[in-house]
Amino acid sequence: MQKKIKLNAKVSTLQLGQRLDQTLKELFPNYSRSCLKAWILNRYVSVNGIIVDKAKKKISGGALISIYAKIKERILWEPKEIPLNIVYEDDAILIINKPSQLVVHPGPGHDNDTIMNAILYYFPESACIPRAGIVHRLDKDTTGLMVIAKTISAHNNLLKDLRKRKIIREYEAIVTGRIITSGKVDAPIGRHIRKRTHMAVNSMGKSAITHYRIIKNFRNHTWLRLQLETGRTHQIRVHMSHITHPIVGDPIYSHHPYLQKGSSETFLATLCAFNRQALHATMLRMSHPISGIAMEWHTELPRDMVELINAIQTDTEKFQQ
């Protein structure tokens, strides 16, 4: 499948005498150098109405450059109008608050109903950015903050900061059992030896560190604030299960709700009905990938987690009476 785009820009006097490919990179920073070079060779670029197919062509100041390009798209990466809850946006980045039930990348069973499809619809230029600018992911049923790059340079810089652990992500979760003190889990994570779609603490896995602190204790649940030092698949979910405090509602790493003696039928029904992991990405802190300015975003817990906390609080109060 191909998508047609039309771009126009005027060459400044500062770009007088530059090569065409260099000038295109400056005029259209949202596109990679290889993408722009391919457009030149495919005769999609014209200067003052004349097609130019040589990247070394020198450009004169004041010239009008036009691009009528075709972008090849994978079938699974089709744009689709899916609402995005945008927390912040500028020319380089997009911060969204992801809802539950929304997958980040296309895959089996989710051909065109993902965050990636939504980004391609909202910002078509993202087709030339790896993964449509997505820098990190959240599980389907995990809610909260995500950063998306809108240019190649922003994408590269964000990935570099992520590898250097300069992007700080904090989560809130409700776990089963009472955790007495704050702490950290330092345990490597790799593929489960039998269930290949699951992750597990594995001595042969990659280093994984999760810090956690207590927000509030309940009768037999704990409300936690967690910070990722690394970013492994399912990291928080695997680590909490590993220390025998799995996240409430986790369909993979917590096999059943923790049923408490003396709890009301209403509370037990609420607990059993919570059909996703109670995990929310609540804070994102990083340096802007272009300006370098320190930035931070926060988002409130979604309604279902608030209702779950209220139900647990009510159950705790009844038990204490």
FENDA-V452089 format. One record per backbone hydrogen bond with DSSP energy under -1.0 kcal/mol. CO is the residue of the C=O (numbers start at 1). NH is the residue of the N-H. If there is no record, write none. Layout:
{{CO	NH} {CO	NH}}
This chain:
{{1	73} {3	71} {5	69} {7	67} {9	65} {11	62} {12	15} {13	16} {15	18} {18	59} {19	23} {20	24} {21	25} {22	26} {23	27} {24	28} {28	31} {32	36} {33	37} {34	38} {35	39} {36	40} {37	41} {38	42} {39	44} {40	43} {44	68} {45	52} {46	66} {47	50} {50	47} {54	57} {55	21} {57	20} {59	17} {60	63} {63	11} {64	48} {65	9} {66	46} {67	7} {69	5} {71	3} {74	77} {80	82} {84	86} {85	97} {88	95} {92	150} {93	90} {94	148} {95	87} {95	88} {96	146} {98	144} {103	115} {104	116} {107	110} {110	107} {114	118} {115	119} {116	120} {117	80} {117	121} {118	122} {119	123} {123	126} {124	127} {125	128} {126	129} {129	132} {130	133} {131	134} {133	149} {139	142} {140	102} {143	281} {144	98} {146	96} {147	135} {148	94} {151	155} {152	156} {153	157} {154	158} {155	159} {156	160} {157	161} {158	162} {159	163} {160	164} {161	166} {162	165} {168	285} {169	228} {170	282} {170	283} {171	226} {172	280} {173	224} {174	248} {175	222} {183	212} {185	210} {188	202} {189	206} {190	200} {194	196} {195	198} {198	192} {200	190} {202	205} {206	189} {208	187} {209	229} {209	230} {210	185} {211	227} {212	183} {213	225} {216	223} {220	177} {221	218} {222	175} {223	215} {223	216} {224	173} {225	213} {226	171} {227	211} {232	235} {234	238} {235	239} {236	240} {237	241} {238	242} {239	243} {240	245} {241	244} {246	176} {247	250} {248	278} {250	254} {260	263} {264	268} {265	269} {266	270} {267	271} {268	272} {269	273} {273	275} {277	279} {278	174} {279	143} {280	172} {280	282} {281	145} {282	299} {283	170} {284	297} {285	168} {286	295} {288	292} {293	288} {295	286} {297	284} {302	306} {303	307} {304	308} {305	309} {306	310} {307	311} {308	312} {309	313} {310	314} {311	315} {312	316} {313	317} {314	318} {315	319} {316	320}}
